[in-house]
């Protein structure tokens, strides 16, 4: 007669501390990135946020020194010197709202309204809620020769634009990074643990939702999906034609330096533009620069 065994079944093994540490590494990295992004956002007034995103520069410290040298020259009244210092950084690939804003200020002081408006508009793309950018842009546009009354826009695009720009870019990157790495940590834990805790499923689902929603927002902002291409007239006076031709008989009207237009179509060296009051025509591509 076979003997009855008294051996109890083994309980499921708990995950080893080393495995749990491996699963927690992505979350720790996320916390570091989140803190660094928060610090950069808080110090953006000093022009540091953009300096960290300048791969063409030899070093952030040297770039910051040149940025501050431009500030010093501007405060001393040497606006051309300040512009040269800042524009050198811009040509080397530095993409910073603070830099765009300062370049706009230098151009404004030098009397170049078109280029001042161009760089204020570029700064506003990254800092849509900044009061200084908005005030300086409105001041510069009030000094242009054209008086264009914008048509009332449909409310849906305004609401979508507001929602997309609601979260600052630095915080948006941090949230997406945090969500992605939290999701990775939760999935790693569930894979490595023999008996994963039930709450890890909720953490994974929440992290996935955060990554998806805010990641889509970031994608729309960075790629410009659904955003109309716009430009600023830089010539003192530009003839707007009814067709892409220099024929004087086709001239509709003229617009002047600083006018902001929407670009609808391209044809060789010509652009079809739409003014804020709805007027449509063609101008030479060399007469404007895209925002």
C-alpha positions in Angstrom: 0.0 0.0 0.0 1.6 3.3 -1.0 2.5 5.6 1.8 0.7 8.9 2.2 3.0 11.8 1.8 3.1 14.6 4.4 5.1 17.1 2.3 3.3 20.4 1.9 3.2 22.2 -1.4 5.8 25.0 -1.7 4.5 28.5 -1.6 5.2 30.7 -4.5 8.6 32.3 -4.2 8.8 36.0 -3.5 10.7 38.1 -6.0 14.3 38.6 -5.0 15.4 42.0 -3.9 17.7 42.3 -6.8 14.9 41.7 -9.2 12.7 44.3 -7.5 15.6 46.8 -7.7 15.9 46.2 -11.4 12.2 46.8 -11.8 12.5 50.1 -9.8 15.4 51.5 -11.8 13.2 53.0 -14.6 11.0 54.7 -12.1 14.0 56.2 -10.4 15.3 57.4 -13.7 11.9 59.0 -14.4 11.9 60.9 -11.1 15.4 62.3 -11.9 14.3 63.4 -15.4 11.1 64.9 -13.9 13.1 66.9 -11.3 15.6 68.1 -13.9 12.8 69.3 -16.2 11.0 71.1 -13.3 14.3 72.8 -12.5 14.8 73.8 -16.1 11.3 75.2 -16.3 11.7 77.2 -13.2 15.0 78.8 -14.4 13.9 79.5 -18.0 13.8 83.2 -17.3 17.6 83.1 -17.2 17.7 81.4 -20.6 18.9 78.0 -19.2 16.1 75.8 -20.4 17.0 76.2 -24.1 20.7 75.9 -23.5 20.4 72.3 -22.4 18.8 71.4 -25.8 21.5 72.8 -28.0 23.4 69.8 -29.5 25.4 72.0 -31.9 27.1 73.9 -29.1 30.4 72.8 -27.6 29.2 73.2 -24.1 26.2 74.6 -22.1 28.5 76.7 -19.9 30.2 78.5 -22.8 26.8 79.1 -24.4 25.4 80.5 -21.2 28.4 82.9 -21.0 27.7 84.1 -24.5 24.0 84.5 -23.7 24.8 86.6 -20.6 27.3 88.6 -22.6 24.4 89.5 -24.9 22.4 90.5 -21.9 25.2 92.7 -20.7 25.6 94.4 -24.1 21.9 95.0 -24.3 21.8 96.6 -20.9 24.7 98.8 -21.9 22.8 100.0 -25.0 24.9 98.1 -27.5 21.9 96.5 -29.2 23.9 95.5 -32.3 26.5 93.8 -30.2 23.8 92.0 -28.2 22.1 90.9 -31.4 25.4 89.5 -32.8 26.0 87.5 -29.6 22.5 86.0 -29.5 22.2 85.5 -33.2 25.4 83.5 -33.2 23.9 81.1 -30.8 20.7 80.9 -32.9 22.7 80.1 -36.0 24.5 77.3 -34.2 21.2 75.6 -33.5 20.1 76.9 -30.1 16.3 76.7 -30.0 15.1 78.6 -26.9 12.1 80.8 -26.4 14.2 83.1 -24.2 16.7 83.5 -27.0 14.0 84.2 -29.6 12.5 86.8 -27.2 15.8 88.6 -26.7 16.6 88.6 -30.4 13.2 90.2 -31.0 14.0 92.8 -28.4 17.3 93.7 -30.1 15.7 93.9 -33.5 13.0 96.1 -32.0 15.6 98.5 -30.5 17.3 98.6 -33.9 14.1 99.6 -35.7 13.7 96.3 -37.6 10.0 95.7 -36.9 9.6 92.8 -39.3 12.4 90.7 -37.8 11.3 91.7 -34.2 7.8 90.4 -34.9 9.2 87.2 -36.5 11.2 86.3 -33.4 8.5 87.4 -31.0 6.1 85.0 -32.8 8.7 82.2 -32.6 9.0 82.9 -28.8 5.2 82.8 -28.5 5.0 79.3 -30.1 7.0 78.0 -27.1 5.6 80.4 -24.4 2.0 81.1 -25.5 1.0 82.4 -22.1 4.0 84.6 -21.4 2.8 88.2 -20.7 6.2 89.8 -21.7 6.2 88.1 -25.1 2.5 89.0 -25.7 2.9 92.6 -24.7 6.1 93.2 -26.8 4.5 91.5 -29.8 1.4 93.6 -29.6 3.5 96.7 -29.3 5.6 95.9 -32.3 2.6 95.0 -34.4 0.9 98.3 -33.4 3.8 100.1 -35.1 3.5 98.5 -38.5 2.1 100.3 -41.5 -0.8 98.0 -42.1 -4.0 98.0 -40.1 -5.5 94.6 -40.6 -8.7 93.6 -38.7 -8.7 89.8 -38.1 -11.8 87.9 -39.0 -13.6 86.3 -36.1 -12.4 82.7 -35.9 -14.4 79.6 -35.2 -14.3 78.6 -31.5 -13.3 75.0 -32.0 -9.8 75.6 -33.3 -9.2 78.1 -30.5 -10.3 75.6 -27.8 -8.0 72.9 -29.4 -5.1 75.2 -29.5 -5.7 76.2 -25.9 -5.8 72.6 -24.8 -2.6 71.7 -26.7 -0.7 74.6 -25.2 -2.1 74.2 -21.7 0.9 72.4 -20.3 4.4 74.0 -20.7 6.7 72.1 -23.0 9.2 71.2 -20.2 6.6 69.8 -17.9 4.9 67.9 -20.8 8.2 66.1 -21.6 8.7 65.3 -17.9 5.1 63.9 -17.6 5.5 61.7 -20.8 8.9 60.5 -19.5 7.5 59.7 -16.1 4.5 57.9 -17.5 6.6 55.8 -19.9 9.2 54.8 -17.3 6.5 54.1 -14.6 4.8 51.8 -17.1 8.2 50.1 -17.8 8.7 49.6 -14.0 5.3 48.2 -13.5 5.6 45.8 -16.4 9.1 44.7 -15.3 7.8 44.0 -11.8 4.9 41.9 -13.1 7.2 39.9 -15.3 9.9 39.3 -12.7 7.6 38.6 -9.7 6.0 35.2 -9.2 2.9 36.7 -7.5 2.7 40.3 -8.6 0.6 42.6 -6.5 -2.9 43.5 -7.9 -2.2 47.2 -7.7 0.6 47.0 -10.2 -2.1 46.4 -12.9 -3.7 49.7 -12.0 -0.3 51.4 -12.0 0.4 50.0 -15.5 -3.0 51.1 -16.9 -2.7 54.6 -15.4 0.8 55.0 -16.7 -0.2 53.8 -20.2 -3.1 56.3 -20.3 -0.8 59.2 -19.2 1.8 58.3 -21.7 -0.8 58.0 -24.5 -2.6 61.3 -23.8 0.3 63.5 -23.1 2.5 61.8 -25.7 -0.1 62.6 -28.3 -0.2 66.2 -27.1 3.6 66.4 -27.3 3.6 64.9 -30.8 1.1 67.4 -32.0 3.1 70.3 -30.6 6.5 69.1 -31.9 5.3 68.1 -35.3 3.0 71.0 -35.9 0.1 68.7 -37.0 -2.9 70.9 -37.8 -1.0 74.1 -37.4 -1.1 76.5 -40.4 2.2 77.6 -41.8 2.7 81.3 -41.1 5.2 83.9 -42.1 6.2 87.5 -41.5 6.7 90.1 -44.3 10.3 91.4 -44.0 10.4 93.8 -47.0 9.4 97.5 -46.5 6.7 97.1 -49.1 5.5 94.0 -51.0 3.1 93.8 -53.9 0.4 91.1 -53.6 -0.5 89.6 -57.0 -3.6 87.8 -58.2 -1.3 85.1 -59.7 2.3 84.0 -59.3 3.6 86.7 -61.8 5.4 90.0 -61.7 2.9 91.5 -64.2 1.9 94.9 -62.8 -1.6 94.5 -64.1 -2.1 91.6 -61.7 -1.3 93.6 -58.6 -4.1 93.5 -56.0 -2.7 95.6 -53.2 0.5 96.1 -51.1 1.4 95.0 -47.7 4.3 96.2 -45.5 7.0 95.0 -43.2 5.8 93.1 -40.1 2.5 91.8 -41.6 1.8 88.3 -40.4 0.3 86.0 -43.0 -0.8 82.4 -43.5 0.9 80.4 -46.2 -1.5 78.3 -48.2 0.3 77.2 -51.3 3.8 77.3 -52.9 4.6 77.6 -56.6 8.3 77.8 -57.4 9.5 81.2 -56.0 6.0 82.3 -55.1 3.7 81.8 -52.1 -0.1 82.1 -51.9 -0.8 84.0 -48.7 -4.0 84.7 -46.7 -4.1 87.9 -44.5 -5.9 87.9 -41.2 -8.7 89.9 -42.7 -9.3 87.1 -45.3 -7.6 88.8 -48.3 -5.7 86.3 -50.6 -2.9 86.8 -53.1 0.6 85.8 -54.2 3.9 87.2 -53.1 7.6 86.4 -53.7 8.9 83.8 -51.3 12.0 86.0 -50.7 9.8 88.8 -49.3 8.9 86.9 -46.1 10.3 84.3 -43.6 8.3 81.5 -42.1 7.7 81.5 -38.3 
